[in-house]
Amino acid sequence: MNKKTTDKDFKLFKTECQKWIDKFELNEWKVYYKHEELKRSVFAEINSNLHGRVTIITLEKDWPMEGIESIEDSIKEVAKHEVIHLLLVQLYSNAQTRYVNKDQVDEAEEVIVRKLEKLL
């Protein structure tokens, strides 16, 4: 059985994303949100442009409800999950680059470590 996420769910999703963006100090990113059906079977997805520091975080409109007890709790977890992807964009990008050097990977890792250090 599936459930359509509502405008209220979408508002909660954006609020939770911003909470984690603030906690991880990712405010240098321009974040846009969408609430639409996705082509893949996911609850949400993120698409980022590293160099422009722009990202789009999309909440899926049609959720499979099997195993989900609370849509609110699930939305909070999905928002946190997507923002963690944003935290890792630099490291992920470096890992995909054929000619990345060790210093670039080390720098991206250090940024993440410093953010987690403050949070944990």
HELIX and SHEET records of a PDB file:
HELIX    1   1 ASP A    7  LYS A   23  1                                  17    
HELIX    2   2 ILE A   71  LEU A   87  1                                  17    
HELIX    3   3 VAL A   89  GLN A   96  1                                   8    
HELIX    4   4 LYS A  102  LEU A  119  1                                  18    
SHEET    1   A 2 ASN A   2  LYS A   4  0                                        
SHEET    2   A 2 ASP A  62  PRO A  64 -1                                        
SHEET    1   B 3 LYS A  30  GLU A  36  0                                        
SHEET    2   B 3 VAL A  54  GLU A  60  1                                        
SHEET    3   B 3 ALA A  44  ASN A  49 -1                                        
END                                                                             
